[in-house]
Amino acid sequence: MSFIRWWTVGVMLMAATMSLTIGVVCLLYWAHRDESPEIPAQLPGLIQMTLLFLLLSGVGFAAFVPLRRANRWLWPTQALLLVSAVTIGMTFWNMLRA
């Protein structure tokens, strides 16, 4: 497997794992939203992070399909994956700092 394929699979699986993990945290926050006033205030940010990582996972899958079929969409989808990973990573970092 080439480096580009490993990178694509790694980003896709990391994003899917993060979205699943943060999604479970969202469910727990939703179940306990009446116990503390901070929990309902933090829930929209968690939902946004879950959706961002779900989007990155989808872009990773869209970049993986041309690798399997070796078609002409290989490099545009890899560029989109790189831009998406950097943008979503920076957004996630800024949300954690806030």
N, C-alpha and C positions, 0 to 999 in steps of 0.2 A: 504494500500500500504506500502510495506516495505521500509526501509531507502535506500537500494541499488536501488530500482526502482525510488524513488524520486530523488536520486542523478543522476542517468542516464538520466532521463527526464529533470532535471534541466540543466545539462551540454549540452544536445542536443539542448534544446530550447534557452539557452543563446548563444550558438555558432551560431545557425541559425539566431537569432536576430542580433547578431554582424555582421555576414556576409551580411545580408540584409542592415543594416544601413551603413556599410562601402562601400557596393556596390553602394548605392545611392550617397554617397560622391564621389566615383570614377566617376560616371556618371556626376555629377556636375563639377568635376575637368576637365573631358574630354570636356565638353561643353564650359568651360571657359579657356581652355589651352592656348589660344593666348593672354590673357589679362595680364599675368604676367610671367616673366621668371622662377619663383620658382615653378609654378604649374606643368609644364611638368617634372621637376626634382623630384617632390614628388609623381607623379602618379604611377611609378612602385612599390614603397613601399606600397601604398594603395592597389594596385592590389594583391600584395603578401599577405598582411594581410587579404584581402577578401578571397583569396583562402585557407589560413590556417584555418580560421574559418569555411569555407565551408567543408573542410576536417574533422575538429573536429565534425561538425554536422553529417557528414556521419558516422564517427566512433561511435558517440553516438547512431545513429539509428541502426548500426550493433550490438551494445551492448544491445539495447533495445529489439530486436527481440528474442534473447534467453530467456529473462525474461518473455515474453508472452507465450512462448512455453515450458519453463522449460526443456531445453535440455542440453546436455553435454558441449556446447560451452559457457555456462554462465560465468565461471570464467576466461577463456582466453580472452574473449572479454571485461570483466570488467577491467582486467589488462591492456589490450591494450588501453582502454579508459582513465585509470588513467595516463599511461605513455604519451599518446597523449596530454591530458589536461595539464600536467605539462610542457611538452616540448613546446607546442604551446604557453602556457602562458608565459614561460620564453622568447621565441622568440619575442612575442608581446611586452613584457616589455623592452627588449633590443632595439627593433626598436623604441619604444617611447622615450627612453633615448638618442638615437643617433641624 
